[in-house]
């Protein structure tokens, strides 16, 4: 799939909504922290499934292929979503500049 501005912007918005809906937690509360990470992992897996994407979560190492872009992170699912958004914004800028 070739990335388009419209699709990338839509997916950025989807990820913003996912991150905003994640439960808050105090890092000192182990169970709340685990619930947060499980919710983030489930949400990104669902988004990838719904969008014919692919996500791999292996401990803190993770990768995501979505909307024609691939991103990776070592900080878990939330960092992966943020990295993918940054890659999408970079691609949008390249498309707008005619460099894509």
C-alpha positions, 0 to 999 in steps of 0.5 A: 500500500502506498502511503497517502496524506489522507490515510496517514492523517487519519491513522495519526488521529486513530493513534491519538485517540488510542493513546488518550483512552489508555488508563492513567497510572502511577509508575510506582503501582506495578499492577496499574502499570501492567494494565496500562501496557496490556491495554496499549498492546491490545489497542495497537494489535486491534488497530493493526488488524482492522487496518490490515497492518502488522504488529510484532511485540516482543518484550520491549522490542516492537515493530509496526507496519501500518498505512504503508510505513514501518516503525520500530521501538524498544520502549513498548507499544506506546513508544511504538505508536509515537514512533509510527506517528513521527514517521507518518508526519515525516512521510506527509511532509515528504509527500507535500514537498514532492520528495516521496 
